[in-house]
Amino acid sequence: MRLQRRRAQSGISNMFEATDALVLASPVYYASAIATLVACLDRLFYSTHFDKTMKVGASVVVARRGGTTAAFDELNKYFTISGMPVASSQYWNIVHGLEKGEANEDLEQTICPIFSSHQNGTS
């Protein structure tokens, strides 16, 4: 099992090194990103020694209610600690909703029109 994890981690590391950007998305549990993602990112950012500066980072978090800003901050810290610019939005990259389509009902979210246009095929 350890060998499989090492191979998977090596594959992720190689893809990350070859790309110009990293986009993270996570549901929020107890004001934190999902634990498997956090563990993967801890390992990825600790074990890779290539220059990450100027690779663009972006994150999106989704929750039913609270804890989104803490999780959003948690994910963005990987980028800022590594000197990566963080892609921003007109508002927080946070979506609230429990059921499918519920996020589209939140009129304050500026990210929702992006999701709406893709769902309707109008992008």
QUINORVEN-V986251 format. One record per backbone hydrogen bond with DSSP energy under -0.5 kcal/mol. NH is the residue of the N-H (numbers start at 1). CO is the residue of the C=O. E is the energy in kcal/mol with one decimal. If there is no record, write none. Layout:
nh:co:e
NH:CO:E
NH:CO:E
This chain:
nh:co:e
5:1:-2.1
6:2:-2.5
7:3:-2.4
8:4:-2.5
9:5:-2.9
10:6:-2.6
11:7:-2.3
12:8:-2.3
13:9:-2.7
14:10:-2.4
15:11:-2.2
16:12:-2.7
17:13:-2.4
18:14:-1.7
19:15:-1.1
19:16:-0.5
22:56:-2.6
24:22:-0.5
24:58:-3.1
26:60:-1.9
28:62:-1.9
29:27:-0.5
29:32:-2.6
32:29:-0.8
34:27:-0.6
37:34:-0.7
38:34:-2.0
39:35:-2.7
40:36:-2.0
41:37:-2.8
42:38:-2.7
43:39:-2.1
44:40:-2.9
45:41:-2.9
46:42:-1.7
47:43:-2.6
48:44:-1.4
54:83:-1.2
55:52:-2.0
56:20:-2.3
56:54:-0.5
57:85:-2.7
58:22:-2.2
60:24:-2.0
61:93:-1.8
62:26:-2.1
63:95:-2.3
71:67:-1.8
72:68:-2.9
73:69:-2.3
74:70:-2.2
75:71:-2.2
76:72:-2.2
77:73:-1.6
78:74:-0.6
78:75:-0.8
79:75:-0.7
80:76:-2.4
81:77:-2.5
82:78:-0.9
83:80:-1.2
84:79:-2.8
87:57:-3.1
87:85:-0.6
94:92:-1.8
95:61:-2.3
97:63:-2.1
102:99:-2.1
104:101:-0.8
105:102:-1.3
106:103:-1.3
107:105:-1.0
109:106:-0.9
114:111:-0.8
115:111:-1.3
116:112:-3.0
117:113:-2.5
118:114:-1.6
119:115:-2.1
120:116:-2.2
121:117:-0.6
122:117:-2.6
123:117:-0.6
